[in-house]
């Protein structure tokens, strides 16, 4: 499976507004998948995201867990999706414990963005600000889509918290 093929599948699901059909298709693909441009774990994460869009968070949780167990290469740590889904399932203690586990290990800026957005959505602005700040700093000064997303997310959180501008806000201004 190539990234281009997955993009076409995602576009079809958006046009048809049928995330459940795409989730089932991705599940079937992941069952017999051995190799390609994407890892099996990445396909499972996409399936999980589609199950969430289809209003099936318990199934999504299972797919995220399968992606984690698979161990294949993924752009975002599946535990970030698991934590977000746990919040959705009203299991905040488990979600926070999982976020702490992610934070205590190696993570990438894309994972930091998902964690920051999750924490922001569930009202933990201080922790969201910390994740967005750490994620933006991990990107360095070279502009990227992820860095800019982290900076924008961080800006919204900073304003909500009433914090003053700082050096990272200047990076956001420079990226425009």
Residue pairs with C-beta under 8 A, 6 or more apart in sequence:
1 29
1 33
1 36
1 37
1 38
1 43
2 36
2 37
2 38
3 37
3 38
6 38
6 43
6 46
9 22
9 25
9 26
10 22
10 46
12 22
13 19
13 21
13 22
13 50
19 50
19 51
19 53
19 54
20 50
20 51
20 54
20 56
22 50
23 47
23 50
23 51
23 53
23 54
23 56
23 59
26 43
26 44
26 46
26 47
26 50
27 47
27 63
29 43
30 40
30 43
30 44
30 47
30 66
33 40
33 43
34 40
39 70
39 72
39 73
39 74
40 70
40 72
41 67
41 68
41 70
41 71
41 72
41 73
41 74
41 78
42 67
42 72
42 73
42 74
42 75
44 63
44 64
44 66
44 67
44 70
44 78
45 63
45 64
45 67
45 74
45 76
45 78
45 81
47 63
48 60
48 61
48 62
48 63
48 64
48 67
48 78
48 81
48 85
49 60
49 81
51 57
51 59
51 60
51 63
52 60
52 85
52 88
57 85
57 88
57 89
58 89
60 81
60 85
61 82
61 85
61 86
61 89
64 78
64 79
64 81
64 82
64 85
65 78
65 82
67 74
67 78
67 81
68 78
68 79
68 82
75 108
75 110
76 108
76 110
76 111
76 114
77 102
77 107
77 108
77 111
79 98
79 99
79 101
79 102
80 99
80 102
80 111
80 114
80 115
80 118
81 114
82 95
82 98
83 95
83 96
83 98
83 99
83 102
83 115
83 118
84 95
84 114
84 118
84 121
86 92
86 94
86 95
86 98
87 95
87 118
87 121
87 122
92 122
95 118
95 122
99 115
99 118
99 119
99 127
102 111
102 115
103 115
103 131
107 115
108 138
109 135
109 136
109 138
109 139
109 144
109 146
109 147
109 150
110 146
111 135
112 131
112 132
112 134
112 135
112 138
112 150
113 132
113 135
113 146
113 149
113 150
113 153
115 128
115 131
116 128
116 129
116 131
116 132
116 135
116 150
116 153
116 154
116 157
117 128
117 153
118 128
119 125
119 127
119 128
119 131
120 128
120 153
120 156
120 157
125 157
125 160
125 161
126 161
128 153
128 157
129 154
129 157
129 158
129 161
129 163
132 150
132 151
132 153
132 154
132 157
133 154
133 168
135 146
135 150
136 147
136 150
136 151
136 154
136 168
136 171
137 168
139 146
139 147
139 150
140 147
141 171
143 174
143 175
147 171
147 175
148 172
148 175
151 168
151 169
151 171
151 172
151 175
152 172
154 168
154 172
155 169
155 172
158 165
158 169
